[in-house]
Amino acid sequence: MDYTSQHVASLRQEITDLQNLHVVYLQQGSHSPVEKTASDERANRLLQIKVELTKMRERPNDPTVWWGKFRHTNRPV
């Protein structure tokens, strides 16, 4: 398994863990300030993961990352 696949799998596990903690939070009747802060932190982390996954889907600005391995060896780089 390459790095990207491992990283995506790790993020998926983290998302699952955050969702499970959120379910427990919602099942509680009242919330202490610490629990509210923890819930906000979980929500922020989910947004960070979303941004990270979005960046992974975007093409890099440097075309050599995409096309460098397909160049002919007899052409100058």
PESULLIN-V411358 format. One record per helix or strand of 2 or more residues. SS is the DSSP state (h for helix, s for strand). FROM is the first residue (numbers start at 1). LEN is the number of residues. If there is no record, write none. Layout:
BEGIN
{{SS & FROM & LEN} {SS & FROM & LEN}}
END
This chain:
BEGIN
{{h & 3 & 25} {h & 33 & 25} {h & 63 & 8}}
END
